[in-house]
């Protein structure tokens, strides 16, 4: 029989708790818990060991981190032996069953993340007994039934309950955090509204007498244009270009200068342009 030696009694209780949890695991495809065999609990995969809260020289198990481990199993009651446990994160696995009531012994418990598993049953009332708990994430499980009203009497930094089969109404956010309605906003100190009695009175409008003549709308005067009228300007006639010469006026022909009809021989006879009786043909 092998005798195990532990640095302190708290590590011995942690060894017992983790060995019981390893036996409650049905499947560990990535061998996360393969080295959970010796008394060196501080060397286990996913186990965080640090000095205790009350004694800096005493090493204890402070946290569990086995997220995305693809591990199937359940949580045994022996996990209650981890009395110094502060953080418990086991999201994205295949754990089933319920949250054991032995978790009530974790008086330093601050964070619980069991989201994306297969836990069942009613809301784990054991969480209401953990006064240091400020982070709860139980999304994507199969919890069902009413949500305890006492859950909203506490102040949490994170509270995720969605994607279950839980019922009940969520109370008003202000009533949950403050316990009462918030007071009206206080005006800024840089602005002080003067009293109403010191405000200057407004002058009422003067009524229009019935004997006063009716108002005649004035005819708008069109704006005076400074541009000259287009008819007042006389444009000079266009000056012909020097290179242009008008054609000569054709001289009208007299009756005597008309073309005589063609002769029978096919020749054309043209009479002199200006016949005179003083000249005879020779």
BELDA-V887948 format. One line per field, one symbol per residue. psi: psi as a letter, one per 40 degrees, with the letter a starting at -180 (. if undefined). Layout:
psi->???
This chain:
psi->hhhihididddddddddddddddehdhgdefdfdegdaegdeeihehhhiiideheehhihdihgfifefhhaihideeeegeehdhghfifafiaaihieeeeegeehdhhhfifafiaaihgeddeegeehehhhfifafiiaihhdedeeihidhhheifafiaiihihddddddeiiiiihhiieehhhiiddehhiihiihihideiiihhhihhhiihheiiideehhhiihhiidehhiiihhhiiideeihiiiideeihhhiidgiieehih.
